Amino acid sequence: MKILKFTIGIFVLYCLLGLVFPAKALAYLGLGAGSYMIQLVVATFLGGLFAIKLFWNNIKEFFKKMFSKRKK
C-alpha cells in the first residue's frame, strides 16, 4: 500500500513539474486559430445563457425558498 501511494505521489509530482516547466512545443498556430478561440468563448457564453433560461424556474424557486421567512 505504501509503494502504491509513493508511486502515485511521484507520478503527480512529475505531472505538475511538466506543467510548470513545459518543453518547447514548436507548434504552428494557423490563421484561423484566433477566430476559433472567439467562437469558443461566444459558444460558452451562449450555452451558459441557454442553461440559465432552461432552468430559470428552478433557480427562482430555489432562491425564493432560501430567502423566504418560514411561517409556523
HULIN-V582290 format. One record per residue. RES is the residue in one letter. PHI is phi in radians with two decimals (NA if undefined). NEAR is the number of other ideal C-beta (glycine too) atoms within 8 Angstrom. Layout:
res->RES phi->PHI near->NEAR
res->RES phi->PHI near->NEAR
This chain:
res->M phi->NA near->4
res->K phi->-1.16 near->5
res->I phi->-1.15 near->6
res->L phi->-1.13 near->7
res->K phi->-1.09 near->8
res->F phi->-1.12 near->8
res->T phi->-1.13 near->8
res->I phi->-1.13 near->8
res->G phi->-1.08 near->8
res->I phi->-1.13 near->8
res->F phi->-1.11 near->8
res->V phi->-1.12 near->8
res->L phi->-1.07 near->8
res->Y phi->-1.09 near->8
res->C phi->-1.15 near->8
res->L phi->-1.14 near->8
res->L phi->-1.15 near->8
res->G phi->-1.15 near->8
res->L phi->-1.33 near->6
res->V phi->-1.35 near->6
res->F phi->-2.11 near->4
res->P phi->-1.27 near->7
res->A phi->-1.38 near->3
res->K phi->-1.14 near->4
res->A phi->-1.53 near->5
res->L phi->0.92 near->3
res->A phi->-1.80 near->4
res->Y phi->-1.90 near->3
res->L phi->-1.70 near->4
res->G phi->-1.27 near->5
res->L phi->-1.16 near->4
res->G phi->-1.50 near->6
res->A phi->-1.14 near->8
res->G phi->-1.16 near->7
res->S phi->-1.18 near->7
res->Y phi->-1.15 near->8
res->M phi->-1.11 near->8
res->I phi->-1.11 near->8
res->Q phi->-1.08 near->8
res->L phi->-1.11 near->8
res->V phi->-1.13 near->8
res->V phi->-1.13 near->8
res->A phi->-1.13 near->8
res->T phi->-1.13 near->8
res->F phi->-1.10 near->8
res->L phi->-1.19 near->8
res->G phi->-1.12 near->8
res->G phi->-1.12 near->8
res->L phi->-1.10 near->8
res->F phi->-1.14 near->8
res->A phi->-1.12 near->8
res->I phi->-1.13 near->9
res->K phi->-1.10 near->7
res->L phi->-1.16 near->6
res->F phi->-1.89 near->8
res->W phi->-1.06 near->8
res->N phi->-1.12 near->6
res->N phi->-1.15 near->7
res->I phi->-1.13 near->9
res->K phi->-1.11 near->8
res->E phi->-1.15 near->8
res->F phi->-1.07 near->8
res->F phi->-1.25 near->8
res->K phi->-1.13 near->8
res->K phi->-1.20 near->7
res->M phi->-1.21 near->6
res->F phi->-1.78 near->5
res->S phi->-1.43 near->6
res->K phi->-1.42 near->3
res->R phi->-1.41 near->4
res->K phi->-1.77 near->3
res->K phi->-1.76 near->2
